[in-house]
Amino acid sequence: MSDIASAIPPLSRHAAARDYRGRGPEERLIERTTLPQVLAGAPAHGGPSLTWYEAERRVLHFDAAELLRQVRALAHWFARGHGITRGDRVIVLSANSPEAFATHLALMSLGAVTVPVSNTESPRVLQLIADKVTPRLVVTGREVPAELLAARPGGMVALPALPLAADGDAGFEWPARDVMPDDPAVILFTSGTTSAPKGVCLSHYNLLVNAEGLARVHELARRRVHMCVLPLFHANAFGFSMVASLYAGSHVVLSAGLPGAAVWDILRTERVDVISLVPEIIRVLSRMPVPRDTLPDLKYVTSAAAPLPKTVAREFVDRTGIPIHQGYGLSECVNFAATIPWDASDADLERSMGHWAVPSIGPALFGCDIDIRRADGSPAGAEEEGEIVVTGHTLMRGYWDAEDATGAALGEGALRTGDLGFFALVGGERYIFVTGRKKEIVIRYGENLSPLAIEAELEALRAVGRFAVTGFPNEAAGEEIGLYLVVPRTPDNERRVLDAVKACSVRYRPRVVLFGADPIPATPTGKVKRAVLAQRFQSYAKRNFGSEPVVGP
């Protein structure tokens, strides 16, 4: 564990950021503070625990007792077969699968540190991650392309297919006494563009305080059913769908991505209560709606990982009748730091989603607090825009082997998210609203403009096709506004787009409009990579624009 001590700072550093309403992280908010404790205390009942779908086919199903047996058998495979022990890092390279799900739990049960990596990652970034965490082992699961298998950053072993025979783990016990609450449990790597991504190191206690908050805000419990279509290498699925469901004893219905229109049949068959989505999937599902009364058990869908456009939310709700509860968070605070609660009244939900220019992400979860700060660090007033900062027990141990980056994120007594937003009272509670990213702000002739605000002005374009806005360097303006659409440049499309652009106020009006077939660059969960998108506007860097937009190819 000595290498861990050198890779992440002690809890005493940045203690102010980890304070939760006068309680430091050493004053525990929950009783079960490690994954081995959760597993050791989990009831081995016959109720459903994990169901796996390949497209529309129900392929595998474990009740709670069998899932525990499978996790135990995998833990035995790692410990006895590969010498994995407390503190070892293991890269898990896989698409969603029951093997990946159980592997993450098995590794954390041993006190090892699981490092989920996308099966679509580049060989270059995979090697950078391996160089950073120095894994004891790299395990591969499903849908790993040949170029990643050829990268071989250290020892690489294929995961065994489930179910495993459980007769070889006789006498194997969860090392609950050896694993400490503040031990690292997982390193989640944030999406990188031009440089190596940062590894967010989360402890057992971080994960489980967040799980308690999610259990409360979504009323998770035994016999609740949660569907996961998002990738387990992302904080949303890892912390919400997997850890929080295990913590609460809920049933997880797992698939490798959205199974198309078959998702409606799966939701109905499995009697799913909540499905966790991102805005792009919500947009797709609004094009293939089903009547709400055919899904009597589905309470709502959650939306997170990227901003939810107001028109996308409205279209989905109007077409399906299914409510959306938006949430917000970062890997640095496990996943969700705020979300619309399960018991929000219809009036509060309607007001929070429709009254302001952007839908709300709800109030802060148990275990953390959210504040809005002005540029000088003072607290902002109601409906006054500032930077969103998070404090509390869910804040990461730190970025792995990146002390300076950790200090920059936590050194001012809170996690500086880089997101802009405001709060407003809804039903007597402080609801938070996200309005943009500080780093994405377009500074045009000295005026700060948010790409999200510009996209909100252009909502009519969603009837034309997918689009995104970015700032790009320009000698005359400092930065100019670029609009990119994934639609062909036909006379009719050009007319409709220009009509919408010219209807914008001059302040928000894009000066360059590009049509193209290439997709909008985005993270696996749909967050636009605006710096990458800006590269498509390089040829306009020296051009001086008037008030009318220029249309490119």
N, C-alpha and C positions, 0 to 999 in steps of 0.2 A: 504493500500500500504506500510505500515511500514515494513512488513515482506519481501517485495521485496527489499527495501533499504538495508536490512541486508544480503540478499542473493546474490546480485550482486554489484560490485563496481561502484562508480560514473564514469561518462564519463571522468571526469578530470584525473582520474587515467589511465595510459597507453595512454595518449593523443597522443604521438608521433606515436604510431602504427596506430592510426585512422586518421592520416593526409593524405589528398589526394592532392598532388601537391600544397602544401602551404595552403590548406583550411581545417580547423578543421571540425568535424562533425556538429558543430552548424551552419556552413555556408552551408545551404542546396543546394544540386545539382539538386533537382527536386521540383515541385510544390505540387504534391499530396504526402503527407508524412505519412499518416495513412490509414489503411484498411477502416475505416468508411468513409473517404473522397473519396476513390476510389469507394466504393459501392454507396455512395450518389450521386456521379457525373457520375456513369455509365449510358450510354444511354439505356433506356428500349426499344430497337428496337426488331423487329421480326426476326432478323437473328439468326442462330443457336449459341448456347453457350455451352451446355453440352449434349453429347450423350453417353449412357451407353450400353455396350455389355456384355452379359453373354455368354462366348464362342463365337460361330459365330452368335448368335441371337441379333438383335437390340431390346432392351427391353424398353428403356426409352429415351425420347428426350425433352430437354428444350430449348426454345429460350431465348434470353437475358432477356426479361421481366419476363418470368416464373422462370428462375433461381434466379433472384433478389427476386421474391415473395417467393420462397422456402427458401432462406437464411433468409429473414425477418421473415417468419413463425417459423423457427427453433430458431432464436434469441429470438423471443417472448416466445417460449416454454422453453428455458433455463432461461430467465430473470424472467418471471412471474410464471412459473411452478416450478423452482428449485432455484430461488433467486440468479442466477449467475450474478455477476457484475464485474466491473473493477478490475483487479488484481487477481481474482480467478483463480486457476489452475484447469483444467479439463483434465483428461486422456481420450483419445479417442483410444479404443482398437478395431481394425477392419481391415479386408481385404479391398482392394479397393472396393468402392461402391459409388453410388450417395449420399447416406446419409453421409458417411464419408467426402466426398468432400465438401458438403454444411455445415456440422457441423463445420469443421475447420474455414470456412469463417464466419459463424454465431458467433462463440465464439470470434474471433478476432474483429468482428464488435462491440461487446459489451465492448471491452477493456479487456476481459478475456484472459487468457494465455492457448492456446491449447497445449496438450502434446501428440503427436501421439506415439503410442506404437504398435509394431508388434503383430499381432494376433497369431504368432508362438513363441512369447517370452516365457521363462520359468516362472513358478509361482514364483520362488525365485527372479529372476531379476525384475519381475513386482512389487513384494513387496518392493524391494530395491528402485525402482523408486518412488513408492508411498511414502515411508518413506522420500525420498529426497524432493519431491515437495509438500507434504501435500495437496493433491487435495481436492477441495470442492466436487467434483463429479467424478465418473468413469462411462463413457458411453461405451456400447458395441454395435458393429455393426455386420457385417456378418462374418461367418466362424471363430467364436471364439470357441476353443475347451473347452470341459467340465472342464478340469483341471484348465484352467484360470478362467472360471466362478466360480469355487469353491474357488479360491484364495481370492476373495472378499476383496481387499485392500481398505476399506472404503465403502461408499455407491455406489452401482453399479446399473445402470439403462440402459435398452435397448433403443436404438435409435428408434424413430418412422420411419416407412417406408415412403418413398416419392412416389408420391407427397402428401404433406399436404394441407389441406384446408387452404386458406389464409384469410378467413373471420374473424378469431379470433384475428388478429393483428392490428385491426383498431386503428389508432392514434399512432402506434408505430413508433418511429423515430430512425435512427442511431445516437448514441451518439457522433457525430463527434467532438463536441466542448470539450468533456470530455477526450477524448483519445489523448495522447501526442505522437509525433513522436518517442521519445526514450523510451516509455513504452514497456515492454516485450510483444511480440505477440505469440511466440512459444518457447518451449523448446524441442530440438531434442536430443535424447540420442544416443551417439556414441556406437558402438558395443563393448561390454566388453567380456573378456575371464575369467580371474581368479578373477577379482574384479568387483565392481559395475561400470557400465558405467557412463561417465560424461554427464551432461545435458548442452547442448549448448543453451544459452539464446540469442535469436535474437529479436531485436526491430522491430516495424512497419517500421521505416526508413531504417533499414538494409535490410529488405525484398524488399522494393520498389525501393531503389537505385539499387539493384541487378536486379530487374524486368526491370528497365529502360535499364540497360546494356544488358540484354538478348533480350529485344525488338529491340535494335539497331543491335546487332550482328547476330540475326536470322531474322531480318525484320518482327517481329511479328506485326500484326495489325488486325483490323476487317476483317473478311472473310478469314483470315489465319486459317489453320486447323492443330492442333497438336494432335498426338495420344500418350496416356500415358498407358503403360503396367507395369511400375515400381511402387513399393509400395509407397503410399502417406505418410507413416511414415518415408520415407527416404528423405534427403535434395533435391535430384535431382527432384523427382516428386513433392514434396511440393513446392519448390521454383520456378522451371522452368515450369512444366506442369500446376500447379494450380495457383500460385500467379502471375507469369509473364503473363500467358494467360489471367487471369482476368484483369490485369493492361492494357494489350494491346487490350482487347476486342476480343481476338481470340476464336475460337471454339475448345473445348477439346473433343476428343473421348476417353473415359475411359473404361478400362477393368481390370479384376483382374488377371493380369499375361498375358503371351503370349498365344493367342488363337490358337496355332499351325499354320498349313498351312492356316487356315481361315484368318490369319492376312492380307494376300495379297488381298483377296476379300474385307476386311473391308477398307484397304487403298484405294482401287480403288473406292468403293461405296461412301465413305465419302470424297473423293478427298483430302486426307491428304497431307499436304506440308512437314511436318517434323515429324519423330517419334524418341523418345528418348529411347535408348537401352543401354545395357551393353555388354561387349565383349562376354560373354557366349551365350547370345541370338543371337548376330551377327553370332557366330559360328554355332548355330543350324539352323538359317535361310539360311546360305550358303549351307546347305544340302538339302534345299527344295526351290531352286531359281525359280523365274519367270522372263520372259524377261522384261527389263526396259521399253520397249515401251508399255507394258500393264498398266503401272503406270505413266501416263503422268504428273500428278500433284505432285508426290513425288520428292522434290528437292534433299534431302539427308537424311541420318540417322545421329543422333548424338550418340557418344559413350563416356561414362564417368563411374565414380565410381570404376573402376579397370583399370589397364594398358591394352592397346589394343595391342596384339602381332602382329607383322608385317605380319606374314604369314596368320593370321586370317583375317586381313584387306585385304590383297591381294586376298585371296580366295573369299571373299564376293564380292569385286568389280569386279573381273574377271568373277564370275558366274552370277551376277545380273546386272552389269553396274551401280549400285547405288553408288554414292559417300558417303564416311564417313567423317564427321567433328568431330574429337575428341575434347573433352573438359576435364577440370580438375577443381577440387575445393574440399573444405571441408565444413562440416557443420559450422565450425567456421567462415567462410566467406560467409555464406548462402548456396551456392552450387557452381556454376561455378565461377571461378576466371579468367579462360582463355578458349578460344575455337576458332576453325577455323571459320572465319566469313562467312556469307552467300555469300558475293561477292568475295571470293578468286578466283583468276584466275585458270584455269585448270593447268597451268604450276606451279603456286605456291602451289596448292593442291598436285600435283604429287610430287613436290620436298619435301614438308613438311612431306608427308606420306611415302616416299620411299627412300630418299637420305641418311638419317642417320640410325643408328642401331635400333632406336625406332621411331615410328610416333610422330609427334609434337602434342602438345595440343593447339597450336596457341598463339596469343598475349593476353595480359591482357584485361579484360572487362573494360568498363566505370565504374568508381567508385572505382576501386582498381588498385594497381600497384604490379608487381611481380619483385623481384630481386633475384639474385643468390649470395650467400655469401660464402666466404672461411671459413675455420675453425677458423681463427682469427677475423672474422667479417667483413673483407674488401670485397669490391665488386669483383666478379670474372670477368674475361674477356670472350670474345666470345668463345664458345665451351669448356669452362673450367668448370669442374664439381664442384658443391658446393651445399649448402642447399638452397632450395626454400623458400623464405619468402614473405609474402603478407602484404601490408599496404592499408589503405583506409577506406572509409565510410561503407563498407559492413562487417567490422569486428564485431564480436559478442559483446554483452554487457559483457559477461563473462560466465564462467561455473557456473551453479546454485549451490549456497552454497558451493563453492570450491575456495576460494580466492587464496590459494597457487597455485593451478593448473592454475588459470587464470594468475597469475603473471609469472609462468614458461612459459606460451604460449605467452604472450604479453609483458613481462617485459623488453625486449631488443629493444623496439621501432618498433617491427614488429611481425606478427604472424609467429612463427617458425613452419613450417609444418612437419619437420622431413623427408621430401622427398628430394631426391637428383636429380639434373638435371643441365641443361646448357641452354644457349640461343644461337641462331644463327640468322642471318639476312635472311629473306625470303621476297622478294618483297619490300625490304627497311624497313620492320618492324621486331621488336624483337619477334621471335617465341620461345616459351619455349618447352623444351623436358624433360620428367621425366625418370630418369635412375634407380631409386631404392628408398628404404627406409633406413634411417640411422639406425633405430632400427632393421631392418631385415638383415643388413649387416652381412655376414659370415666372421668371423676373423679366418682365417686358417693359422697357423704358422706365425701369425703377419701380414698377408696380408688381406686387405679388399676386399671382393668379393660380388657383388650384385646378389641376386637370380634372378632378372630380366635379368641380363647380362648372367647368366648361362643358363636360359631358352631360351634366344635368340640363344645361341650356339646349343641348342637341338631342334630347331624348326622342324627338320625332324620327330621328335617323334609324332607330332600332327597327322600324318597319321596313327599312331598306336592307339592312344587314348588320353584321358585326362591325363595330368601329371602336377606335380608341384615340385619345388625344395625348400628345406629348409636347414638351418644350424642346427646342433644338437651338444650338448656338447660331447666332446671327450678328454680323458686325454692326448693323445699324441699330438694332433693338436690344442687343445683349442676348436675349432669347426671343424666339418667335413661337407661335402656336401652330403645330402641325396636326392634321386630321388624317388618319389612315382608315380605309374601309376595305373589308374583305368581300368585295363585290366587283363584277366586271364593269368596265367603263363603257356603258352604253349611253346613247343620248337621253333615254328616259331616266336612268339612274343619275346621270350628271345633273339633269334638271332638278330632280327631287332633292339631291344633296345640296346643290347651290341655293335652292329656295330655303332650305332649313338653315344653312349657314348664314345667309343674308338676313334671315329673321332674327339672328342673334344681335345683341347690342354690340357696337364696335369694340367695346372692351373685351368681350369674350370671343370675338370672331376669329376662327382659324384663318391664317394667311396662306397656308398651303394645304391643298386637298389631294391626297394620293389614293388611287384605286389600285388594288393588287389581288393576286391569288394566294400569296404567302400568308400563313396564319399570323395573328397577332402574337408576338413573343410573350409568354406568360409562364409562371411557375406551375407545377403540377396541379395546384388547387385553383388556378385561374387568375392569380394576381398579375396584372400587366407589368412587364419589365420595360418601363418607359425609357430607360437609358439605352436599351438595345433598340427599341423602336425608333428613337431619335436618330440612329445611324442612317435610317432610310431617307432622311431629309438633309443629308450632308451637302448635296449639290446646291442647296439654297442658302448656304451660310453667308455668302457675300451679296445677296440680293436685297434691295430696299423695296419694301412693300407699302402700298397705299392701304385703303380700307377694303378693297375688293380682293377676294381670294384668288389665288392662282391654282389651276388644276394641273396635276401632273399625271403621268401614265399610271 
